[in-house]
């Protein structure tokens, strides 16, 4: 059965003629979407035969808003584009402005940015692990993932004043210097998070229910990922070790040691596994920032 535009509105008179399949809506408001997305699904029992994504429910007009803002105001706008990784949006915006204006950053600002972004990557991956566990039936993962993520958000709040949407990375550097005692805070994060990750590994990686619901599910090839513009862990899960921090180093990534984590299968399990191990690499970079943070402005 092929989905048509009329399937986007599903009423009692629009069920498929076949008794074997059913058209249902996932979202747009649904606990497992983590964002306002609607997916029209064709089901045969519990097997998803086809999925048609319907986007556009969360258009905020940020591009048009950005046209009316000064360079200094722009980071307030872009930080709200992704609540899971706000510092990265602030970073790319600020780097674009700095390139346009030919600005040179103080070394300390560069390393502070790198520290904060790697900790943000840890928080984002913890969010991914926690919510994916919840969505696939491992409710305890939500509790564990939130536990370690809270340490990172508390540190962000101490430094930037906010748990998310920080407006901390700005053209020319960062809003303020790191708070007194930041070294101890980062050290505690680097000690506590790996212990939590080891528990996630134990809970999920060899869990037969988790494996049944992730291994071989949602497979995507390198060619498909490139055609769709997919990057990050999605692309790396297909066997392509592409990481901008290595391929096109920015900030001071060419001065720190870390590995690019990639796998070969391109399925849901690999996308989980990559993030699990990338957390360790981000903490490795954070430790190097802790040890080598420059003095100065």
C-alpha positions in Angstrom: 0.0 0.0 0.0 1.4 3.4 -1.0 0.8 6.5 1.2 -0.9 9.4 -0.6 -1.7 13.0 0.6 -5.1 11.9 1.7 -3.4 9.6 4.2 -2.1 12.7 6.1 -5.5 13.1 7.6 -6.7 9.8 9.0 -10.3 9.3 9.9 -12.5 6.2 10.5 -13.5 6.2 6.8 -9.8 6.2 5.7 -8.5 3.0 7.1 -6.8 0.8 4.4 -9.1 -1.6 2.6 -6.8 -4.5 3.6 -7.4 -6.0 7.0 -3.6 -6.6 7.3 -2.3 -3.1 7.5 -3.3 0.1 9.3 -2.4 3.8 8.9 -1.7 5.7 12.2 -0.2 9.0 13.1 2.8 9.3 15.4 2.6 12.9 16.7 2.8 15.7 16.1 2.5 15.8 19.9 3.8 12.5 21.2 6.1 11.6 24.1 8.6 9.9 21.8 9.1 12.6 19.2 11.3 15.0 21.3 10.2 17.8 19.0 7.1 18.6 17.0 7.3 16.1 14.1 4.5 14.0 12.7 5.1 10.6 11.1 2.3 8.8 9.2 3.0 5.1 9.7 1.7 2.1 7.8 1.7 -0.9 10.2 1.3 -4.6 9.8 0.8 -5.7 13.4 3.8 -4.2 15.2 5.9 -4.0 12.0 6.3 -0.6 10.4 6.0 -1.1 6.6 6.3 2.6 5.6 6.9 5.9 7.3 6.1 9.4 5.9 7.6 12.3 7.9 5.5 15.5 7.9 7.6 18.5 9.0 6.9 22.2 9.5 5.2 22.1 12.9 8.0 24.0 14.6 9.0 26.7 12.2 10.1 29.6 14.3 11.3 32.1 11.7 14.8 32.4 13.3 16.4 33.1 9.9 14.1 36.1 9.4 14.6 37.2 13.0 18.3 37.1 12.5 18.2 39.6 9.7 17.0 42.3 12.1 19.7 41.6 14.8 23.2 43.0 15.2 26.1 40.6 15.3 26.2 40.9 19.1 22.5 40.1 19.4 22.7 37.2 17.0 24.0 34.6 19.5 20.9 35.2 21.6 18.8 34.0 18.6 20.9 31.0 17.4 21.3 29.5 20.9 17.6 28.6 20.8 17.8 26.6 17.6 18.8 23.4 19.5 18.2 23.2 23.2 20.3 20.0 23.4 23.4 21.7 21.9 23.1 25.5 22.3 26.8 26.2 22.7 27.6 24.7 19.3 25.1 27.1 17.6 26.6 30.0 19.4 30.0 28.8 18.3 29.4 28.5 14.6 27.6 31.9 14.5 30.4 33.6 16.4 33.1 32.0 14.2 31.2 33.2 11.0 31.1 36.8 12.4 34.7 36.7 13.4 35.7 35.5 9.9 33.7 38.3 8.4 35.3 40.9 10.7 38.8 39.3 10.7 38.8 39.1 14.5 41.5 37.3 16.4 40.5 35.5 19.6 42.6 35.4 22.8 43.9 31.9 23.4 42.1 31.5 26.6 38.7 32.2 24.9 39.5 29.6 22.3 40.2 26.9 25.0 37.2 27.9 27.1 35.0 27.5 24.0 36.4 24.0 23.4 35.9 23.0 27.0 32.3 24.2 27.1 31.4 22.6 23.7 32.9 19.2 24.7 30.9 19.2 27.9 27.8 20.2 25.9 28.5 17.2 23.6 28.5 15.0 26.8 25.2 16.5 28.0 23.7 16.1 24.5 24.8 12.4 24.2 23.5 11.7 27.8 20.1 13.2 26.7 20.2 10.9 23.6 20.9 7.8 25.7 18.4 8.6 28.4 15.4 9.4 26.0 16.2 6.5 23.6 16.2 4.1 26.6 12.8 5.5 27.7 11.3 5.3 24.2 12.4 1.6 23.8 11.2 0.5 27.2 14.3 0.9 29.3 12.7 3.4 31.7 15.6 3.2 34.1 18.0 4.7 31.5 16.0 8.0 31.7 16.8 8.2 35.4 20.4 7.3 35.1 21.1 9.5 32.0 19.5 12.5 33.8 21.6 11.9 36.8 24.9 12.5 35.1 23.6 15.2 32.7 22.6 17.2 35.7 26.2 17.6 36.8 27.0 19.2 33.4 24.0 21.5 33.4 24.8 22.6 37.0 28.3 23.6 35.8 26.8 25.5 32.8 24.5 27.4 35.1 27.4 28.3 37.4 29.5 29.6 34.5 26.8 31.1 32.2 23.9 31.8 34.5 21.6 29.4 32.6 21.2 25.7 32.2 20.5 26.0 28.4 20.2 28.8 25.8 23.3 30.4 27.3 24.3 33.3 25.0 27.8 32.6 26.4 29.9 32.2 23.3 29.8 35.6 21.5 31.7 37.2 18.7 35.2 38.0 20.0 35.3 35.4 22.7 33.0 34.4 25.6 30.7 36.5 27.8 32.6 36.0 31.1 35.6 34.1 32.3 35.2 30.7 34.0 34.0 30.9 37.6 36.4 30.4 40.5 36.8 26.7 41.3 35.9 25.6 37.8 38.8 23.2 37.8 37.3 21.2 40.6 33.9 21.2 38.9 35.3 19.9 35.7 37.3 17.3 37.5 34.2 16.0 39.3 32.4 15.7 36.0 35.3 13.8 34.4 35.3 11.4 37.4 31.5 10.9 37.7 30.3 10.6 34.1 32.5 7.6 33.2 31.1 5.7 36.1 27.6 6.4 34.9 28.5 5.5 31.3 29.8 2.1 32.6 26.4 1.5 34.1 24.6 2.4 30.9 26.8 0.0 29.1 25.9 -2.7 31.6 22.2 -1.9 31.4 21.8 -1.8 27.6 24.7 -3.1 25.5 24.0 -6.8 26.0 20.4 -6.5 27.0 18.5 -8.9 24.8 15.4 -6.7 24.6 17.5 -3.6 23.7 19.4 -5.6 21.1 16.2 -6.9 19.5 14.9 -3.4 19.2 18.1 -1.8 17.9 20.3 -4.2 16.0 19.6 -4.1 12.3 16.9 -1.5 12.8 16.9 1.8 10.9 19.9 0.9 8.7 21.4 3.7 6.6 24.4 3.4 4.3 27.2 5.9 3.8 25.8 6.8 0.3 22.3 7.4 1.8 23.7 9.5 4.6 25.7 11.7 2.3 22.8 12.1 -0.1 20.6 13.2 2.8 23.3 15.5 4.3 23.4 13.5 7.5 26.6 13.9 9.5 27.9 13.4 13.0 27.2 10.0 14.7 24.7 9.1 12.0 27.4 9.3 9.2 30.1 7.7 11.4 27.8 4.8 12.2 27.9 3.9 8.5 31.7 3.3 8.4 32.9 6.8 7.4 35.2 8.3 10.1 34.3 11.9 9.2 34.7 14.3 12.1 35.2 18.0 11.4 37.4 18.3 14.5 39.9 16.1 12.7 39.1 16.8 9.0 38.9 20.6 9.3 40.3 21.5 12.7 38.9 24.6 14.4 39.4 26.1 17.8 42.4 24.2 19.2 41.3 20.6 18.2 44.6 20.1 16.3 46.4 20.5 19.6 44.5 17.9 21.7 44.5 14.1 21.5 41.3 12.2 20.8 40.0 9.4 18.6 37.2 9.5 16.0 34.6 6.8 17.0 33.0 5.1 14.1 31.3 1.7 13.3 30.2 -0.2 10.2 26.5 -1.3 10.5 24.6 2.0 10.2 21.8 0.8 12.5 20.2 2.1 15.6 22.4 0.1 17.9 25.6 1.6 16.3 24.3 5.1 16.7 23.8 4.3 20.4 27.2 2.7 20.7 29.0 5.6 19.0 27.5 8.1 21.4 28.3 5.9 24.4 32.0 5.9 23.4 32.2 9.5 22.2 31.4 10.7 25.7 34.7 9.3 26.8 36.6 11.1 24.0 34.9 14.4 24.9 35.9 14.0 28.6 39.4 13.2 27.4 39.4 16.6 25.6 37.9 18.3 28.7 40.7 17.0 30.8 43.3 18.4 28.4 41.5 21.8 28.5 41.7 21.5 32.3 45.4 20.9 32.3 46.4 23.3 29.5 44.0 26.2 29.9 45.9 29.4 28.9 46.1 32.4 31.2 45.1 35.9 30.0 42.0 37.6 28.7 
